[in-house]
Amino acid sequence: IASAFVTGMEYFNTFSGNPVSCAIAMAVLEVVQEEKLQQNALETGAYLQHGLRQLAQQHSLIGDVRGRGAMMAIELVKPGSKEPNGEAMGKVVKYAQENGVLILTAGTYGNVIRFLPPLVISEELLNDAFDVLEAGFAAL
């Protein structure tokens, strides 16, 4: 087969499709479908959004809750304004990490906390994360 290729052309590389990676991709798609991971992402996202909105009602530091599916974010602001609050974000993230909850930071002004839980996360684990976040906000 290789002798049919035009001389001087590069047809082989480490990132192009090959039978092994194609088989892996097919297996992953089967798991996504069989375990209904897309539906779980929607359900997890709804549960996550509900919990984050409850936190926002309790803490004026949360100026916005946004996202789609299981990828959500909260924007921290100075109470009574829409001014970014990167200092509070840093303290909440540190508290969360010290208490076993790993979260991502984002935002142009360094004041956004991103949530991207695994597609198979349980509501019990999300509740644990909400408890840690609640305590982190209360500690401010």
PASEBA-1860 file (N, C-alpha, C; in nm, 3 decimals):
! residues 140
1> IASAFVTG> 0.084/-0.119/0.000/0.000/0.000/0.000/0.088/0.125/0.000 ~ 0.193/0.124/0.083/0.279/0.242/0.094/0.347/0.274/-0.038 ~ 0.372/0.174/-0.122/0.440/0.201/-0.250/0.351/0.280/-0.346 ~ 0.222/0.287/-0.320/0.131/0.361/-0.407/0.135/0.511/-0.380 ~ 0.193/0.553/-0.267/0.199/0.695/-0.236/0.302/0.764/-0.322 ~ 0.279/0.891/-0.351/0.371/0.972/-0.430/0.495/1.001/-0.346 ~ 0.612/0.987/-0.403/0.737/1.010/-0.335/0.748/1.156/-0.292 ~ 0.794/1.177/-0.169/0.814/1.311/-0.118/0.694/1.366/-0.041
9> MEYFNTFS> 0.584/1.299/-0.046/0.465/1.345/0.027/0.464/1.277/0.165 ~ 0.428/1.353/0.267/0.421/1.299/0.403/0.279/1.253/0.431 ~ 0.259/1.123/0.437/0.125/1.069/0.461/0.110/1.012/0.602 ~ 0.217/0.995/0.671/0.211/0.933/0.803/0.245/1.035/0.910 ~ 0.171/1.031/1.019/0.202/1.117/1.133/0.142/1.054/1.257 ~ 0.171/1.111/1.371/0.129/1.051/1.497/-0.012/1.089/1.537 ~ -0.072/1.186/1.469/-0.204/1.230/1.512/-0.316/1.193/1.414 ~ -0.285/1.130/1.304/-0.391/1.094/1.210/-0.460/0.967/1.256
17> GNPVSCAI> -0.577/0.943/1.200/-0.655/0.826/1.237/-0.582/0.696/1.208 ~ -0.598/0.602/1.296/-0.543/0.469/1.274/-0.642/0.371/1.336 ~ -0.632/0.243/1.304/-0.733/0.148/1.353/-0.748/0.144/1.505 ~ -0.639/0.158/1.578/-0.649/0.152/1.724/-0.724/0.272/1.778 ~ -0.688/0.393/1.734/-0.757/0.511/1.785/-0.903/0.515/1.739 ~ -0.930/0.464/1.621/-1.069/0.457/1.574/-1.150/0.360/1.660 ~ -1.092/0.247/1.695/-1.160/0.150/1.782/-1.187/0.211/1.920 ~ -1.091/0.284/1.971/-1.108/0.350/2.101/-1.220/0.453/2.093
25> AMAVLEVV> -1.220/0.532/1.987/-1.325/0.633/1.970/-1.462/0.569/1.963 ~ -1.474/0.460/1.892/-1.603/0.389/1.883/-1.645/0.335/2.020 ~ -1.550/0.284/2.096/-1.581/0.232/2.230/-1.628/0.344/2.322 ~ -1.563/0.459/2.313/-1.604/0.574/2.395/-1.745/0.617/2.359 ~ -1.775/0.627/2.231/-1.909/0.667/2.188/-2.015/0.566/2.235 ~ -1.981/0.438/2.235/-2.074/0.336/2.284/-2.102/0.356/2.433 ~ -1.998/0.384/2.512/-2.017/0.407/2.656/-2.102/0.531/2.679 ~ -2.075/0.638/2.605/-2.154/0.761/2.618/-2.301/0.731/2.592
33> QEEKLQQN> -2.328/0.651/2.490/-2.466/0.619/2.456/-2.528/0.522/2.556 ~ -2.459/0.413/2.588/-2.514/0.311/2.678/-2.537/0.364/2.818 ~ -2.448/0.446/2.867/-2.460/0.498/3.004/-2.537/0.629/3.009 ~ -2.591/0.671/2.892/-2.673/0.792/2.885/-2.603/0.913/2.947 ~ -2.475/0.929/2.913/-2.396/1.037/2.972/-2.443/1.175/2.928 ~ -2.498/1.186/2.809/-2.548/1.315/2.764/-2.670/1.355/2.848 ~ -2.760/1.261/2.872/-2.876/1.289/2.957/-2.831/1.320/3.099 ~ -2.733/1.245/3.148/-2.682/1.269/3.283/-2.619/1.408/3.294
41> ALETGAYL> -2.554/1.453/3.188/-2.495/1.588/3.189/-2.605/1.693/3.202 ~ -2.717/1.673/3.134/-2.827/1.768/3.145/-2.887/1.767/3.285 ~ -2.904/1.647/3.341/-2.960/1.636/3.477/-2.862/1.693/3.581 ~ -2.736/1.660/3.564/-2.634/1.712/3.655/-2.628/1.864/3.645 ~ -2.634/1.915/3.524/-2.632/2.060/3.504/-2.750/2.129/3.571 ~ -2.868/2.070/3.558/-2.987/2.128/3.621/-2.971/2.129/3.773 ~ -2.920/2.019/3.827/-2.901/2.009/3.973/-2.794/2.108/4.019 ~ -2.686/2.116/3.944/-2.577/2.208/3.975/-2.627/2.352/3.968
49> QHGLRQLA> -2.700/2.385/3.863/-2.751/2.521/3.847/-2.845/2.557/3.963 ~ -2.932/2.465/4.001/-3.024/2.489/4.112/-2.945/2.518/4.242 ~ -2.846/2.435/4.270/-2.766/2.454/4.391/-2.690/2.584/4.391 ~ -2.634/2.622/4.275/-2.559/2.747/4.267/-2.652/2.867/4.278 ~ -2.772/2.856/4.224/-2.869/2.966/4.237/-2.913/2.982/4.384 ~ -2.924/2.871/4.455/-2.955/2.880/4.598/-2.842/2.951/4.673 ~ -2.717/2.917/4.640/-2.604/2.987/4.701/-2.608/3.136/4.670 ~ -2.644/3.170/4.546/-2.649/3.310/4.505/-2.755/3.387/4.583
57> QQHSLIGD> -2.864/3.321/4.616/-2.969/3.388/4.695/-2.921/3.416/4.838 ~ -2.829/3.334/4.886/-2.781/3.348/5.024/-2.660/3.439/5.036 ~ -2.586/3.459/4.926/-2.461/3.534/4.932/-2.456/3.641/4.824 ~ -2.450/3.767/4.866/-2.449/3.878/4.772/-2.319/3.887/4.693 ~ -2.220/3.806/4.729/-2.094/3.802/4.653/-2.113/3.739/4.515 ~ -2.218/3.657/4.501/-2.242/3.591/4.373/-2.332/3.681/4.289 ~ -2.273/3.740/4.185/-2.346/3.833/4.100/-2.413/3.768/3.982 ~ -2.368/3.648/3.944/-2.427/3.582/3.828/-2.401/3.432/3.836
65> VRGRGAMM> -2.499/3.356/3.790/-2.485/3.211/3.773/-2.518/3.185/3.627 ~ -2.426/3.117/3.557/-2.450/3.095/3.414/-2.387/2.964/3.369 ~ -2.426/2.919/3.252/-2.369/2.800/3.193/-2.473/2.717/3.121 ~ -2.427/2.603/3.070/-2.514/2.510/2.999/-2.474/2.369/3.039 ~ -2.573/2.284/3.053/-2.545/2.147/3.090/-2.468/2.142/3.220 ~ -2.365/2.059/3.224/-2.288/2.043/3.347/-2.172/2.142/3.358 ~ -2.159/2.234/3.262/-2.053/2.335/3.269/-2.115/2.467/3.314 ~ -2.091/2.500/3.441/-2.153/2.617/3.501/-2.045/2.710/3.557
73> AIELVKPG> -2.086/2.832/3.587/-1.993/2.928/3.646/-2.070/3.024/3.736 ~ -1.999/3.074/3.838/-2.053/3.183/3.918/-1.954/3.297/3.912 ~ -2.007/3.418/3.902/-1.923/3.536/3.897/-1.932/3.607/4.031 ~ -1.818/3.631/4.093/-1.815/3.696/4.223/-1.795/3.846/4.206 ~ -1.878/3.920/4.279/-1.877/4.066/4.272/-1.870/4.125/4.412 ~ -1.837/4.252/4.418/-1.842/4.321/4.546/-1.990/4.345/4.579 ~ -2.031/4.311/4.702/-2.173/4.323/4.738/-2.231/4.459/4.703 ~ -2.352/4.456/4.648/-2.422/4.579/4.612/-2.378/4.640/4.481
81> SKEPNGEA> -2.292/4.569/4.407/-2.244/4.621/4.279/-2.226/4.506/4.181 ~ -2.180/4.540/4.064/-2.141/4.439/3.965/-1.989/4.442/3.945 ~ -1.919/4.507/4.038/-1.773/4.519/4.030/-1.709/4.384/4.060 ~ -1.618/4.338/3.975/-1.553/4.207/3.996/-1.484/4.199/4.132 ~ -1.490/4.080/4.191/-1.430/4.059/4.322/-1.335/3.939/4.316 ~ -1.217/3.963/4.260/-1.116/3.858/4.248/-1.062/3.814/4.382 ~ -1.058/3.904/4.478/-1.006/3.869/4.611/-1.095/3.764/4.678 ~ -1.225/3.783/4.672/-1.318/3.686/4.730/-1.308/3.553/4.655
89> MGKVVKYA> -1.295/3.560/4.523/-1.284/3.438/4.444/-1.163/3.357/4.489 ~ -1.050/3.424/4.509/-0.929/3.355/4.552/-0.947/3.288/4.687 ~ -1.014/3.355/4.779/-1.035/3.298/4.912/-1.130/3.179/4.909 ~ -1.235/3.188/4.830/-1.331/3.077/4.820/-1.265/2.956/4.754 ~ -1.189/2.980/4.649/-1.121/2.871/4.580/-1.021/2.803/4.673 ~ -0.945/2.882/4.747/-0.848/2.825/4.841/-0.919/2.743/4.947 ~ -1.027/2.796/5.003/-1.103/2.723/5.104/-1.155/2.591/5.047 ~ -1.210/2.598/4.926/-1.264/2.477/4.863/-1.154/2.373/4.842
97> QENGVLIL> -1.041/2.414/4.793/-0.931/2.321/4.768/-0.880/2.259/4.897 ~ -0.873/2.340/5.004/-0.827/2.288/5.133/-0.927/2.189/5.194 ~ -1.050/2.192/5.143/-1.155/2.106/5.195/-1.203/2.003/5.093 ~ -1.117/1.972/4.997/-1.141/1.860/4.907/-1.224/1.886/4.784 ~ -1.252/2.012/4.750/-1.330/2.043/4.630/-1.241/2.119/4.533 ~ -1.213/2.057/4.420/-1.129/2.121/4.319/-1.217/2.193/4.219 ~ -1.194/2.323/4.205/-1.272/2.403/4.112/-1.177/2.486/4.026 ~ -1.229/2.531/3.914/-1.149/2.606/3.818/-1.179/2.754/3.830
105> TAGTYGNV> -1.080/2.835/3.799/-1.101/2.979/3.797/-1.099/3.027/3.654 ~ -1.165/3.139/3.631/-1.173/3.194/3.496/-1.214/3.340/3.505 ~ -1.238/3.399/3.392/-1.289/3.535/3.387/-1.182/3.636/3.355 ~ -1.218/3.733/3.279/-1.129/3.841/3.241/-1.073/3.914/3.362 ~ -1.154/3.923/3.469/-1.115/3.996/3.588/-1.077/3.903/3.703 ~ -1.060/3.775/3.674/-1.020/3.680/3.777/-1.121/3.665/3.889 ~ -1.249/3.669/3.854/-1.353/3.663/3.955/-1.461/3.558/3.926 ~ -1.430/3.464/3.840/-1.528/3.363/3.801/-1.479/3.225/3.847
113> IRFLPPLV> -1.571/3.151/3.907/-1.543/3.012/3.945/-1.621/2.923/3.849 ~ -1.548/2.834/3.782/-1.609/2.741/3.686/-1.629/2.606/3.751 ~ -1.735/2.541/3.711/-1.766/2.406/3.757/-1.782/2.318/3.635 ~ -1.710/2.210/3.632/-1.719/2.115/3.523/-1.704/1.975/3.582 ~ -1.810/1.928/3.650/-1.800/1.798/3.717/-1.798/1.683/3.616 ~ -1.749/1.568/3.659/-1.753/1.450/3.572/-1.897/1.417/3.536 ~ -1.917/1.360/3.419/-2.052/1.326/3.374/-2.118/1.219/3.460 ~ -2.042/1.153/3.542/-2.096/1.046/3.626/-2.102/1.085/3.774
121> ISEELLND> -2.088/1.214/3.805/-2.089/1.258/3.945/-2.227/1.234/4.006 ~ -2.229/1.202/4.133/-2.355/1.178/4.203/-2.406/1.307/4.267 ~ -2.535/1.310/4.296/-2.591/1.426/4.367/-2.530/1.436/4.506 ~ -2.495/1.323/4.565/-2.433/1.323/4.697/-2.300/1.401/4.694 ~ -2.218/1.375/4.593/-2.092/1.448/4.582/-2.114/1.596/4.552 ~ -2.214/1.626/4.470/-2.245/1.767/4.445/-2.291/1.835/4.573 ~ -2.371/1.766/4.653/-2.415/1.823/4.780/-2.297/1.849/4.872 ~ -2.200/1.757/4.873/-2.079/1.779/4.952/-2.007/1.905/4.905
129> AFDVLEAG> -1.999/1.923/4.774/-1.933/2.042/4.718/-2.010/2.168/4.756 ~ -2.144/2.162/4.750/-2.224/2.278/4.790/-2.199/2.313/4.936 ~ -2.188/2.212/5.021/-2.162/2.236/5.164/-2.028/2.306/5.183 ~ -1.927/2.262/5.111/-1.795/2.324/5.121/-1.800/2.468/5.070 ~ -1.867/2.490/4.957/-1.879/2.626/4.904/-1.955/2.716/5.002 ~ -2.062/2.665/5.057/-2.140/2.741/5.155/-2.051/2.783/5.272 ~ -1.974/2.689/5.323/-1.883/2.720/5.435/-1.776/2.820/5.391 ~ -1.728/2.807/5.269/-1.628/2.900/5.217/-1.682/3.042/5.208
137> FAAL> -1.804/3.056/5.159/-1.865/3.188/5.153/-1.893/3.242/5.292 ~ -1.939/3.157/5.381/-1.969/3.198/5.518/-1.842/3.244/5.590 ~ -1.727/3.186/5.555/-1.600/3.221/5.621/-1.551/3.359/5.579 ~ -1.606/3.412/5.471/-1.564/3.547/5.428/-1.629/3.644/5.521
END
